[in-house]
Amino acid sequence: MKKNLVVAFLVFSSVSFAQPAMDIYRASATKINDLVHTKLDVRFDYAKAYMYGKAWITLKPHFYPTDSLTLDAKGMDIKEVSMVNGTSQSPLKYTYDSTQLHINLGRLYTNGDKYTIYIDYTSKPNERKTHGSAAITEDRGLYFINPTGEDKTKPIQIWTQGETEANSVWMPTIDKPNQKSTDEIYMTVPDKYVTLSNGLLVSQKKNADGTRTDYWKMDLPHAPYLFFMGVGDYAIVKDSYKGKEVNYYVTKDYAPYAKGIFGNTPEMIGFYEKILGVPYPWAKYDQIVGKDYVSGAMENTTATLHQESAYQNARELKDGNSWETVIAHELFHQWFGDLVTTESWSNITVNESMADYSQTLWQEYKYGKDAGDEENQDGLRQYLSDPESDTKDLVRFHYSDKEDVFDLVSYQKGGRVLNMLRNYVGDSAFFKALNLYLTTNKFKTGEAHQLRLAFEEVTGQDLNWFWNQWYYGDGHPKLTIDYTYDDAMGKAWVIVKQTQDMDKVFKLPVAIDVYNGSNKVRYNVWLNNRSDTFAFAYSKHPDLINVDADKVLLCEKTDNKSFLNYVHQIKYAPKYLDRKEALDYFKKQGFQELSLGLNDSYAPLRTYAIEGLANSKFVTDEFVIKRIESIAATEQNKKTLAAALSFLAKRNDEKYLPLFTKNVDDSSYSVAGAALAGLAALQPDKAYELAKKYSNDAKGDLGLAVVEIIVDKGSDADYDYVVNTFDELPVGQAKFDMVYALSEFLSKLNDNAKVKAGVDAIVKFKKQLPDRYSNYFMGALEKVGNAKGKEIQDYISDNVK
């Protein structure tokens, strides 16, 4: 699963979602009975948002004989429970507490016996009290989206969300990750809709009442939380990989863009097969987009479900596929999570750290080492953004709720731990060990210790020190690095201190490169103490000593290099982070050498340098201006070009008018938005006319520019566009940034009814965020009240709780 934590990552970097851990050891679920096969026959009541189901569940005792069975079945009406005896059925005694179904099997069964239970039931997901988390906002399990079609702006859809244990809302099962079952699902739906489920579509049968029954079959075992059903008026855009279907289920308006969004999937499958040495294990791979989905994306076996953020039109894709790493993440789960599944939620990192790190692997393969390193660094930044992450183990046997483990530790920290492990053992051993883990545990479950055993078998090393430190411990090192040189002695000393506020001292293998010019000598050392000192002899004073030369350490670092060291580093040290660290230093210190980033071979670093210079004293420097003018004239990367245009817009210079005019119709929203903002500074009336013209096709940066211009120049006549744009933005940075712009717009309206409706929109967004951000919203609302007088002040007072 890819979590939906956009707000946390982009706006509220210090938010912590986990509750305090309880003193309860969260053991793997005890296995009394094992699922073998699940057969379902379901039909949907759209008016009531009910599902009428019949289930045939085949099981066997795990080891010890048993005469009872407990199934998870949440919020159902149970009509019949029977034992299947050939072609006949005999009723069984049972009790039901609305959460679990306790069945008396009537006799003792041994682990050599298989038996099949029949259950007739009704699922009522909307009548069940639910709760959610940061990762998964609801656990309703089965979702009817606009089932009666009353909302003409929404499609009619049905989709399911199983992780963690919510599929038992719509199917009786043993809803634990250490269970696996093959399955068959017969889905009866209106004939106008398409369906999707796990495995292959075996047959379709039209019924006399205008419905159709689709039969989906999954021949290979997978965990109950990975079962999936999807129904809707979808276009199916077909693709393939080695004869297997790789299809994309999208609303019909996005069918022309489906391959632009998902089209790298076959190449991803081939790449993952190659590095893992394990062929894609399932019969097909489909991806579907769900309206109002409650998380980021979910790796249902052979049928991944994505939220609507996956949707991008051709102009958005010009700026790069913002959903590509999510697509990579969910696909990698088909091996790590679906083929081999975490045996317990405590060990969720064996699913999620792998999928998180697959994003780095894909970016590195497809777009180069710099792109992979940037993705890896972004994961580290996310992990470090939450100070409470420092107190949580990667494998977590104590937690308040199973949802708590879906966090920055299990995902982002785990991915960075894998990056260090890959660097330590080497690529060949790393991928060989992953192959061994997968092949040894395929169609079964795994935990972190089994991963360790695979790495130990491949490398021949005892790696308990690594696992105990990173998997079964919390925190990370905080390093302070100092340098001393004695040219007379020809000796340099590097002093590395671990300053983390905890008793733990980390054991860290570290590469140190000593540079003279472009030549470097590598030294491999170990940090073992609170303070370690390393001495290096030299005949010529080093230009740079580069600690953590491979830039892999999961740490916070204060590296006390000199200005000249960083100049040398950006020129000669090869890695993305070498150059990024140098640019960070120049930016923080206010040095013009930040402009060295303008010539970087990697476009995001050129963008970073431009944006840094735009907010520095060098915004008027002639050398900087000339270089950015050159970039604006020749740059091929759309986001870098947009940054250059935004920089030049700050000059408020008429000579750039042809440049802005040329780019305002660019196919990229980023470029067009930057150009329009540039025009607004020079020709505000003309920019207002263009903003009105472009308002029907304005997303991303162009959308923000259009809104800002209309807010600045607009009137009551522009109310619907401004407020609707705000309402339709997803919860995230862009919407947060627009709050004050909307308040300014409302402040100058003449129609108080519209002002009140705009206030309602701000209040609605306020309620979606934690109370700690109330002051931000109250400041914006106070601005409106002060501008509009007592009627609006009273309305705000009455409606803001």
VOGU-3710 file (C-alpha; in Angstrom, 3 decimals, decimal comma):
1> mkknlvvafl> 0,000/0,000/0,000  1,086/3,504/-0,776  -0,208/5,776/1,934  -2,075/8,985/1,309  0,051/11,310/3,465  0,294/14,261/1,091  -0,513/16,807/3,753  1,945/15,344/6,208  4,803/15,367/3,724  4,174/18,656/1,980
11> vfssvsfaqp> 2,751/20,923/4,639  2,784/19,593/8,141  6,130/17,920/8,327  6,055/17,389/12,070  2,708/15,604/12,283  2,864/12,213/13,997  0,042/9,791/13,390  0,785/6,851/15,671  -0,797/6,535/19,087  1,304/5,699/22,149
21> amdiyrasat> 2,261/2,040/22,118  0,506/-0,230/24,588  2,201/-2,870/26,694  0,642/-5,620/24,626  2,827/-7,987/22,676  1,345/-8,209/19,180  1,959/-11,825/18,279  1,291/-13,402/14,909  -2,261/-14,726/14,769  -2,528/-18,275/16,100
31> kindlvhtkl> -3,481/-20,654/13,306  -6,147/-23,155/14,409  -7,762/-23,581/10,987  -6,185/-22,784/7,624  -8,029/-21,306/4,685  -7,743/-23,449/1,559  -10,259/-22,058/-0,946  -12,893/-19,328/-0,966  -15,836/-19,305/-3,377  -18,198/-16,337/-3,390
41> dvrfdyakay> -21,415/-15,573/-5,230  -22,346/-11,918/-4,736  -24,846/-9,385/-6,047  -25,269/-5,745/-5,146  -28,258/-3,717/-3,981  -27,380/-0,200/-5,087  -30,403/1,435/-3,429  -29,590/0,048/0,015  -25,808/-0,199/-0,428  -26,036/-3,881/0,525
51> mygkawitlk> -24,254/-6,887/-0,889  -26,028/-10,244/-0,839  -23,466/-12,994/-0,582  -23,112/-16,717/-0,536  -19,789/-18,179/0,531  -18,308/-21,651/0,316  -15,161/-21,680/2,423  -12,883/-24,715/2,409  -10,538/-25,111/5,385  -8,495/-27,634/7,302
61> phfyptdslt> -7,120/-27,740/10,838  -3,623/-26,284/10,922  -2,079/-28,968/13,134  -4,127/-29,856/16,195  -7,558/-31,484/15,816  -10,472/-29,093/16,250  -14,245/-29,170/16,335  -14,770/-25,425/16,005  -14,114/-22,561/13,609  -14,012/-18,807/14,144
71> ldakgmdike> -14,452/-16,549/11,133  -14,212/-12,781/10,932  -17,499/-11,371/9,642  -18,048/-7,712/10,458  -21,496/-6,115/10,569  -23,314/-8,787/8,548  -26,735/-10,360/8,664  -26,088/-14,109/8,875  -28,924/-16,142/7,392  -27,510/-19,655/7,226
81> vsmvngtsqs> -24,395/-21,575/8,255  -24,087/-25,152/7,020  -21,577/-27,927/6,463  -21,328/-28,990/2,826  -21,558/-32,775/2,419  -21,191/-33,522/-1,272  -24,366/-32,198/-2,875  -26,192/-31,720/0,429  -25,800/-29,319/3,361  -26,431/-29,768/7,066
91> plkytydstq> -27,064/-26,805/9,380  -24,425/-26,024/11,998  -24,780/-24,376/15,400  -23,148/-20,982/15,652  -23,027/-17,745/17,617  -22,421/-14,329/16,129  -21,414/-11,109/17,892  -21,458/-8,849/14,788  -17,678/-9,154/14,494  -16,892/-12,870/14,621
101> lhinlgrlyt> -18,817/-15,957/13,688  -18,162/-18,886/16,068  -19,157/-22,197/14,481  -19,493/-25,643/16,038  -18,316/-28,045/13,334  -20,302/-30,956/14,762  -17,339/-33,293/15,023  -13,577/-33,347/15,429  -11,445/-32,700/12,332  -7,730/-33,473/11,992
111> ngdkytiyid> -5,173/-31,693/9,849  -5,601/-34,359/7,185  -9,268/-33,377/6,791  -10,689/-30,683/4,573  -14,185/-29,371/5,109  -16,365/-26,750/3,426  -18,651/-24,315/5,208  -21,555/-22,620/3,414  -22,722/-19,203/4,621  -25,644/-17,130/3,320
121> ytskpnerkt> -25,255/-13,527/4,456  -25,838/-9,845/3,748  -23,049/-7,274/3,965  -24,128/-3,817/5,172  -20,944/-1,715/5,060  -22,604/1,676/5,447  -24,416/0,633/8,623  -21,248/-0,388/10,386  -19,319/1,922/12,692  -15,889/2,417/11,176
131> hgsaaitedr> -12,633/4,032/12,139  -9,584/5,090/10,185  -5,965/6,123/10,354  -3,459/8,323/8,576  -2,733/5,594/6,047  -6,295/4,341/5,497  -8,976/6,870/6,355  -11,795/4,302/6,684  -12,100/0,548/7,206  -15,525/0,023/5,665
141> glyfinptge> -14,175/-2,717/3,422  -16,841/-2,411/0,728  -17,571/1,000/-0,797  -20,606/2,037/-2,808  -19,713/5,296/-4,574  -22,742/7,383/-5,593  -24,788/4,161/-5,818  -28,106/5,781/-6,784  -26,532/8,257/-9,195  -27,881/11,312/-7,404
151> dktkpiqiwt> -24,570/13,166/-7,662  -24,209/13,900/-11,360  -20,570/14,892/-10,876  -19,550/11,427/-9,675  -19,404/8,047/-11,390  -21,256/5,067/-9,931  -18,653/2,613/-8,660  -18,100/-0,209/-6,211  -14,653/-1,109/-4,929  -13,192/-2,888/-1,942
161> qgeteansvw> -10,297/-2,084/0,400  -9,025/-4,968/2,518  -5,873/-3,877/4,303  -5,600/-4,285/7,174  -8,564/-6,484/8,149  -11,575/-4,956/6,411  -12,375/-7,497/3,691  -14,247/-9,428/6,383  -16,920/-6,718/6,057  -17,945/-8,297/2,744
171> mptidkpnqk> -16,765/-11,898/3,003  -16,567/-14,249/5,991  -12,939/-15,292/6,324  -10,016/-15,628/8,700  -8,922/-12,046/8,171  -5,248/-12,357/9,097  -2,163/-11,809/6,925  -0,777/-15,282/7,746  -3,691/-16,994/5,983  -3,734/-17,752/2,253
181> stdeiymtvp> -6,468/-19,040/-0,033  -7,253/-19,555/-3,682  -10,585/-18,077/-4,714  -13,473/-17,864/-7,145  -15,843/-14,914/-7,240  -19,129/-14,741/-9,175  -20,184/-11,081/-9,383  -23,665/-10,181/-10,620  -23,846/-6,555/-11,756  -25,848/-4,351/-14,161
191> dkyvtlsngl> -24,842/-5,393/-17,653  -23,607/-1,882/-18,524  -20,753/-2,104/-15,999  -17,417/-3,881/-16,119  -15,936/-5,827/-13,216  -12,456/-6,565/-11,942  -11,196/-9,069/-9,420  -8,151/-11,186/-8,655  -6,961/-13,708/-11,224  -8,594/-14,233/-14,609
201> lvsqkknadg> -12,065/-13,543/-15,951  -13,220/-17,060/-16,876  -16,715/-16,353/-18,185  -19,542/-13,832/-18,460  -23,220/-14,721/-18,480  -26,034/-12,312/-19,338  -29,140/-12,681/-17,212  -32,783/-12,064/-18,122  -33,134/-9,192/-15,646  -30,554/-6,970/-17,360
211> trtdywkmdl> -27,683/-8,069/-15,167  -24,579/-10,039/-15,992  -22,650/-12,539/-13,905  -18,865/-12,438/-14,243  -16,808/-15,357/-12,997  -13,309/-14,538/-11,747  -10,895/-17,252/-10,694  -7,621/-17,069/-8,772  -5,705/-20,354/-8,920  -2,822/-19,331/-6,663
221> phapylffmg> -3,116/-18,682/-2,920  -3,012/-15,165/-1,524  -3,911/-13,416/1,721  -7,530/-12,400/2,505  -6,664/-8,702/2,738  -5,565/-8,851/-0,911  -8,955/-10,046/-2,244  -10,587/-7,396/-4,424  -13,758/-6,496/-6,311  -14,284/-3,475/-8,532
231> vgdyaivkds> -17,396/-2,482/-10,516  -18,103/0,545/-12,675  -18,494/2,195/-16,038  -14,827/1,891/-16,892  -12,913/1,936/-20,124  -10,436/-0,948/-20,259  -7,236/0,130/-21,978  -5,369/-3,024/-22,925  -1,661/-3,659/-22,643  0,414/-6,804/-22,186
241> ykgkevnyyv> 3,662/-8,338/-20,974  4,916/-11,634/-22,398  1,394/-12,647/-23,362  -0,138/-11,732/-20,003  -2,815/-9,067/-19,821  -1,697/-5,772/-18,311  -4,823/-3,629/-18,457  -5,771/-0,207/-17,134  -9,311/0,469/-15,863  -10,053/4,206/-16,049
251> tkdyapyakg> -13,075/6,433/-16,472  -13,768/6,977/-20,138  -12,558/10,589/-20,151  -9,099/9,395/-19,110  -8,860/6,522/-21,587  -6,738/8,628/-24,005  -4,171/9,196/-21,232  -4,148/5,755/-19,615  -0,991/4,576/-21,348  0,696/7,869/-20,597
261> ifgntpemig> -0,016/7,240/-16,910  0,415/3,473/-16,625  2,238/2,593/-19,838  5,621/1,897/-18,232  4,110/-1,026/-16,312  5,235/-3,768/-18,744  8,790/-2,401/-18,665  8,627/-2,278/-14,871  7,581/-5,931/-14,736  10,523/-6,879/-16,945
271> fyekilgvpy> 12,946/-4,849/-14,832  11,755/-6,350/-11,552  11,855/-9,854/-13,001  15,443/-9,300/-14,070  16,816/-7,952/-10,790  14,893/-10,445/-8,629  15,385/-13,483/-10,821  11,754/-14,390/-10,121  9,232/-14,231/-12,979  6,066/-12,237/-12,380
281> pwakydqivg> 4,110/-14,883/-10,461  0,501/-14,186/-11,378  -1,751/-14,727/-14,405  -2,229/-11,030/-15,214  -1,799/-7,542/-13,794  -4,556/-4,946/-13,904  -4,748/-1,460/-12,420  -7,937/0,430/-11,622  -8,664/3,940/-10,338  -11,350/4,345/-7,667
291> kdyvsgamen> -13,381/7,455/-6,964  -13,068/8,713/-3,363  -10,537/6,000/-2,540  -9,555/6,001/1,134  -5,787/5,636/0,741  -3,042/6,170/-1,835  -3,037/2,827/-3,636  -3,450/-0,850/-2,755  -1,634/-3,879/-4,130  -4,553/-6,317/-4,396
301> ttatlhqesa> -3,167/-9,431/-6,042  -3,240/-8,923/-9,838  -5,603/-5,931/-9,400  -4,040/-2,786/-7,916  -6,419/-0,001/-6,896  -5,268/3,638/-7,193  -6,741/6,877/-5,919  -7,736/9,593/-8,377  -4,401/11,376/-8,037  -3,212/8,855/-10,625
311> yqnarelkdg> -5,299/10,663/-13,230  -3,250/13,093/-15,304  -3,967/14,547/-18,702  -1,449/15,069/-21,490  -0,405/18,504/-20,243  0,181/17,284/-16,710  2,263/14,398/-18,025  4,491/16,888/-19,837  5,786/17,865/-16,414  6,541/14,240/-15,568
321> nswetviahe> 4,306/11,426/-14,345  3,720/12,355/-10,707  2,202/8,918/-9,987  4,958/6,790/-11,514  6,700/5,890/-8,260  3,351/4,798/-6,797  2,822/2,527/-9,801  6,293/1,069/-9,254  5,649/0,676/-5,519  2,400/-1,263/-5,947
331> lfhqwfgdlv> 3,801/-3,484/-8,678  6,770/-4,518/-6,508  4,255/-5,626/-3,882  3,159/-8,373/-6,257  6,394/-10,054/-5,161  6,922/-8,536/-1,701  3,545/-8,584/-0,011  1,508/-10,765/-2,338  3,828/-13,650/-3,281  5,502/-13,535/0,146
341> tteswsnitv> 3,297/-11,814/2,714  4,120/-10,389/6,110  3,142/-12,965/8,725  1,932/-10,221/11,066  1,319/-6,490/11,018  4,314/-6,139/13,348  6,470/-7,217/10,404  4,725/-5,028/7,810  8,081/-3,530/6,879  8,985/-6,717/4,962
351> nesmadysqt> 6,187/-5,654/2,613  6,390/-1,899/2,743  10,112/-1,154/2,981  10,639/-3,315/-0,090  7,946/-1,523/-2,056  9,230/1,842/-0,855  12,767/0,982/-1,970  11,500/-0,275/-5,316  10,762/3,353/-6,123  14,485/4,117/-5,831
361> lwqeykygkd> 15,373/1,056/-7,901  12,975/2,004/-10,694  14,028/5,654/-10,804  17,689/4,618/-10,924  17,073/2,144/-13,741  14,765/4,293/-15,854  16,091/7,806/-15,305  19,635/7,360/-14,024  21,588/7,196/-10,782  20,854/10,810/-9,881
371> agdeenqdgl> 17,106/10,176/-10,068  17,433/7,085/-7,888  19,534/8,950/-5,343  17,046/11,818/-5,274  14,187/9,392/-4,629  16,182/7,733/-1,869  17,020/11,086/-0,281  13,405/12,168/-0,439  12,487/9,073/1,559  15,108/9,954/4,177
381> rqylsdpesd> 13,787/13,505/4,364  10,270/12,242/4,933  11,380/9,902/7,709  13,381/12,626/9,455  10,461/15,067/9,212  8,667/13,391/12,124  10,639/13,550/15,378  8,486/10,827/16,928  9,671/8,350/14,281  12,944/8,244/16,203
391> tkdlvrfhys> 11,285/6,258/19,015  9,812/3,406/16,954  11,347/0,070/16,005  11,248/-0,966/12,381  9,737/-4,316/13,411  7,187/-3,292/16,026  5,756/-5,885/18,403  3,972/-3,289/20,553  1,429/-0,851/19,181  -1,995/0,519/20,078
401> dkedvfdlvs> -3,638/-0,288/16,763  -2,458/-2,277/13,773  -2,990/0,801/11,607  -0,224/2,557/13,551  2,544/0,582/11,840  1,736/2,083/8,427  4,037/5,033/8,943  7,273/6,759/8,010  9,271/4,101/9,868  7,863/0,970/8,207
411> yqkggrvlnm> 8,030/2,638/4,780  10,643/5,358/4,420  13,058/4,344/7,166  12,811/0,730/6,046  13,611/1,706/2,475  16,723/3,572/3,574  17,818/0,595/5,689  17,609/-1,546/2,555  19,676/1,014/0,670  22,430/0,750/3,302
421> lrnyvgdsaf> 22,222/-3,032/3,216  22,548/-3,062/-0,573  25,620/-0,851/-0,350  27,186/-3,003/2,372  26,750/-6,434/0,736  26,948/-5,290/-2,904  24,385/-5,475/-5,692  24,999/-9,096/-6,626  24,534/-10,409/-3,084  21,639/-8,041/-2,383
431> fkalnlyltt> 19,494/-9,218/-5,271  20,543/-12,853/-4,842  19,349/-12,680/-1,227  16,031/-11,173/-2,295  15,681/-14,016/-4,788  16,357/-16,560/-2,049  13,818/-14,965/0,304  11,148/-14,998/-2,404  11,767/-18,514/-3,677  12,048/-20,038/-0,206
441> nkfktgeahq> 8,833/-18,440/1,053  6,711/-18,146/-2,105  2,956/-18,380/-1,514  3,723/-18,331/2,196  4,518/-15,652/4,757  7,743/-14,046/5,883  9,225/-11,925/8,625  12,386/-9,900/9,114  14,346/-12,843/10,519  13,693/-14,886/7,380
451> lrlafeevtg> 15,007/-11,969/5,363  18,124/-11,949/7,562  18,642/-15,686/7,072  18,472/-15,250/3,307  21,146/-12,547/3,409  23,322/-14,610/5,745  23,100/-17,659/3,512  24,110/-15,667/0,441  26,868/-13,581/2,040  28,204/-16,138/4,524
461> qdlnwfwnqw> 28,168/-13,409/7,189  26,458/-13,148/10,547  24,229/-10,096/10,113  22,528/-10,066/13,496  24,383/-6,850/14,312  22,684/-5,136/11,377  19,214/-6,546/12,066  19,376/-5,879/15,815  20,463/-2,312/15,184  18,088/-1,379/12,382
471> yygdghpklt> 15,143/-3,833/12,430  14,762/-4,521/16,144  15,881/-1,150/17,475  14,793/2,432/17,126  16,427/5,703/16,234  19,222/6,718/13,925  22,690/8,234/14,341  23,286/11,950/14,499  26,810/12,654/13,334  29,076/15,655/13,764
481> idytyddamg> 32,134/15,514/11,488  35,230/17,653/12,045  38,586/17,843/10,234  42,128/18,691/11,358  45,120/19,060/9,024  48,862/19,202/9,794  50,746/19,943/6,581  54,107/19,732/8,352  53,361/16,175/9,450  51,475/15,368/6,269
491> kawvivkqtq> 48,514/14,069/8,230  44,781/14,716/8,368  42,407/13,617/11,080  38,668/13,061/10,679  36,715/13,081/13,947  33,200/11,637/13,834  31,000/12,001/16,900  27,650/10,321/17,437  25,493/12,890/19,214  22,072/11,198/19,283
501> dmdkvfklpv> 20,235/11,629/22,581  20,047/7,952/23,475  22,293/5,308/25,014  22,587/3,458/21,727  25,802/3,770/19,717  25,498/2,709/16,101  27,923/0,419/14,287  28,402/1,922/10,840  30,580/0,915/7,901  31,635/4,138/6,192
511> aidvyngsnk> 33,516/4,939/2,999  35,829/7,981/3,097  37,250/9,431/-0,123  40,332/11,678/0,016  40,600/13,981/-3,033  43,452/15,772/-4,760  42,012/17,363/-7,859  39,908/14,740/-9,609  41,922/11,889/-8,123  40,636/10,181/-5,026
521> vrynvwlnnr> 41,699/7,385/-2,698  39,035/5,394/-0,850  39,292/4,217/2,756  36,689/1,891/4,278  36,332/2,373/8,025  33,896/1,531/10,830  32,223/3,811/13,337  31,895/1,925/16,620  32,074/4,556/19,361  30,614/7,823/20,523
531> sdtfafaysk> 33,691/9,421/19,010  35,946/7,886/16,357  39,091/9,470/14,913  40,658/8,406/11,624  44,095/9,552/10,459  45,186/9,848/6,823  48,720/10,550/5,610  49,265/12,830/2,634  52,036/14,384/0,609  49,811/17,181/-0,706
541> hpdlinvdad> 47,097/18,905/1,301  43,782/17,240/0,347  41,256/19,330/-1,535  38,415/17,378/0,025  37,804/14,578/2,485  34,379/13,166/1,733  32,899/11,150/4,610  30,085/8,747/3,670  31,351/8,976/0,129  28,609/6,650/-1,151
551> kvllcektdn> 25,980/8,851/0,533  24,011/5,947/1,991  23,952/6,535/5,749  20,566/6,844/7,377  21,513/9,700/9,670  21,375/13,370/10,471  24,714/14,949/9,717  26,585/18,129/10,597  29,593/18,070/8,281  32,008/20,907/9,065
561> ksflnyvhqi> 33,711/21,168/5,703  35,102/24,452/4,486  33,845/26,608/1,648  36,698/25,395/-0,584  35,895/21,789/0,310  32,339/22,260/-0,908  33,479/23,973/-4,094  35,692/20,981/-4,791  32,896/18,605/-3,869  30,410/20,038/-6,334
571> kyapkyldrk> 32,993/19,978/-9,109  34,540/16,549/-8,565  32,440/14,338/-6,249  30,103/12,466/-8,582  26,913/11,694/-6,697  23,632/13,572/-6,597  23,934/14,115/-2,863  27,512/15,390/-3,161  26,286/18,187/-5,386  23,040/18,731/-3,457
581> ealdyfkkqg> 24,941/19,018/-0,150  27,245/21,620/-1,671  24,323/23,595/-3,084  22,581/23,429/0,300  25,698/24,876/1,916  26,047/27,691/-0,627  22,347/28,509/-0,307  22,425/28,582/3,488  25,587/30,690/3,589  24,361/33,054/0,883
591> fqelslglnd> 27,248/32,341/-1,515  27,056/33,015/-5,231  28,500/29,541/-5,838  24,904/28,363/-5,654  24,968/29,358/-9,321  27,255/26,376/-9,986  24,058/24,341/-9,874  22,821/26,097/-12,985  25,226/23,963/-15,031  24,385/20,656/-13,344
601> syaplrtyai> 23,633/17,744/-15,641  20,563/16,794/-13,569  17,552/19,027/-14,222  16,099/18,978/-10,660  19,381/20,373/-9,334  19,297/23,117/-11,957  15,760/23,868/-10,782  16,879/23,891/-7,147  19,652/26,355/-7,927  17,331/28,675/-9,854
611> eglanskfvt> 14,747/28,704/-7,078  17,421/29,325/-4,463  18,906/32,201/-6,414  15,443/33,710/-6,936  15,196/34,176/-3,172  18,738/35,438/-2,663  20,639/38,687/-3,006  21,941/37,409/-6,357  18,575/37,866/-8,023  20,035/41,055/-9,534
621> defvikries> 23,481/39,625/-10,344  24,221/40,063/-14,059  26,084/36,763/-14,400  23,186/34,895/-12,795  20,616/36,697/-14,898  22,457/35,969/-18,155  22,794/32,294/-17,293  19,113/31,962/-16,423  18,139/33,835/-19,587  20,123/31,195/-21,478
631> iaateqnkkt> 18,296/28,426/-19,644  14,943/30,040/-20,452  15,893/30,067/-24,123  17,202/26,496/-24,423  16,009/24,320/-21,509  14,221/21,095/-22,449  13,085/20,079/-18,968  9,697/21,679/-18,394  9,992/22,244/-14,645  13,442/23,775/-14,980
641> laaalsflak> 12,186/26,037/-17,761  9,274/27,068/-15,553  11,679/27,901/-12,719  13,743/30,050/-15,076  10,626/31,921/-16,256  9,531/32,467/-12,654  12,974/33,862/-11,829  12,848/36,293/-14,745  9,292/37,325/-13,874  10,650/38,825/-10,662
651> rndekylplf> 12,726/41,218/-12,774  9,522/42,974/-13,934  11,405/43,802/-17,146  9,518/44,531/-20,370  12,237/42,808/-22,405  10,904/39,449/-21,218  7,418/40,090/-22,567  8,069/38,143/-25,826  9,464/35,253/-23,773  6,369/35,090/-21,568
661> tknvddssys> 4,044/35,500/-24,546  5,805/32,676/-26,359  5,496/30,278/-23,433  2,040/31,087/-22,113  0,517/28,547/-24,511  3,080/25,848/-23,749  1,801/22,286/-23,466  3,180/22,114/-19,918  1,042/23,548/-17,137  4,207/24,468/-15,237
671> vagaalagla> 5,686/26,469/-18,087  2,371/28,089/-19,038  1,703/28,990/-15,399  5,103/30,604/-14,931  4,716/32,542/-18,182  1,234/33,742/-17,242  2,510/34,915/-13,860  5,248/36,806/-15,701  2,682/38,479/-17,936  0,597/39,410/-14,900
681> alqpdkayel> 3,470/41,501/-13,551  3,839/43,383/-16,851  0,335/43,447/-18,327  -2,171/42,673/-15,547  -5,287/43,389/-17,617  -4,075/41,179/-20,455  -3,155/38,462/-17,957  -6,662/38,646/-16,455  -8,195/38,124/-19,902  -5,913/35,137/-20,490
691> akkysndakg> -6,654/33,725/-17,042  -10,368/33,782/-17,844  -9,630/32,174/-21,199  -7,502/29,403/-19,712  -9,707/28,737/-16,688  -11,408/25,758/-18,353  -8,090/23,955/-18,759  -5,933/25,063/-15,858  -4,345/22,554/-13,529  -1,135/22,487/-11,541
701> dlglavveii> 0,946/25,649/-11,706  -1,223/27,123/-14,452  -4,277/26,606/-12,258  -2,601/28,376/-9,359  -1,556/31,284/-11,590  -5,079/31,585/-13,006  -6,613/31,614/-9,535  -4,121/34,169/-8,195  -4,776/36,510/-11,112  -8,553/36,168/-10,884
711> vdkgsdadyd> -8,422/36,653/-7,119  -6,379/39,797/-7,618  -8,374/41,294/-10,496  -11,720/39,527/-10,242  -15,171/40,395/-8,921  -18,396/38,728/-7,815  -18,749/37,356/-11,339  -15,686/35,174/-10,764  -16,985/33,710/-7,508  -18,055/30,308/-8,858
721> yvvntfdelp> -14,706/29,649/-10,496  -12,599/30,633/-7,502  -14,610/28,789/-4,857  -15,205/25,697/-6,997  -11,485/25,519/-7,765  -10,743/25,648/-4,041  -13,385/23,019/-3,259  -12,101/20,629/-5,906  -8,465/20,757/-4,814  -7,429/17,656/-2,859
731> vgqakfdmvy> -6,228/18,046/0,707  -2,613/19,121/0,307  -0,129/21,935/-0,108  -1,884/23,691/-2,990  -5,183/23,920/-1,123  -3,463/25,038/2,060  -1,645/27,782/0,154  -4,890/28,974/-1,422  -6,680/29,671/1,890  -5,350/33,220/2,252
741> alseflskln> -5,846/33,967/-1,453  -9,472/32,912/-1,110  -9,868/35,067/1,998  -8,551/38,089/0,052  -11,028/37,387/-2,732  -13,962/37,056/-0,334  -12,942/40,294/1,369  -13,684/42,340/-1,728  -16,984/40,711/-2,796  -20,217/42,703/-2,582
751> dnakvkagvd> -22,606/39,753/-2,225  -22,624/38,612/1,394  -24,355/35,342/0,482  -21,351/34,461/-1,630  -18,998/35,553/1,131  -20,768/33,203/3,555  -20,561/30,311/1,097  -16,855/31,002/0,669  -16,413/31,006/4,434  -18,188/27,642/4,516
761> aivkfkkqlp> -15,643/26,263/2,035  -12,741/27,393/4,216  -14,381/25,974/7,352  -15,000/22,661/5,594  -11,291/22,389/4,775  -10,352/23,455/8,305  -12,294/20,499/9,707  -10,250/18,094/7,592  -7,018/19,097/9,346  -5,784/18,779/12,936
771> drysnyfmga> -6,828/21,442/15,439  -3,235/22,625/15,752  -3,682/24,521/12,469  -6,741/26,441/13,640  -4,804/29,688/14,041  -3,864/29,653/10,374  -7,507/29,368/9,326  -8,740/31,824/11,943  -6,277/34,391/10,634  -7,696/34,030/7,140
781> lekvgnakgk> -11,302/34,173/8,362  -10,573/37,157/10,583  -9,294/38,974/7,493  -12,670/38,389/5,801  -14,612/39,443/8,876  -12,648/42,652/9,330  -13,204/43,576/5,689  -16,929/42,773/5,554  -18,213/43,930/8,933  -20,510/42,673/11,658
791> eiqdyisdnv> -22,820/40,416/9,610  -19,933/38,320/8,340  -18,103/38,474/11,675  -21,179/37,048/13,389  -21,539/34,388/10,701  -17,924/33,310/11,183  -18,363/33,251/14,959  -21,500/31,106/14,653  -20,071/28,620/12,164  -16,470/28,088/13,254
801> k> -16,283/25,565/16,065
//
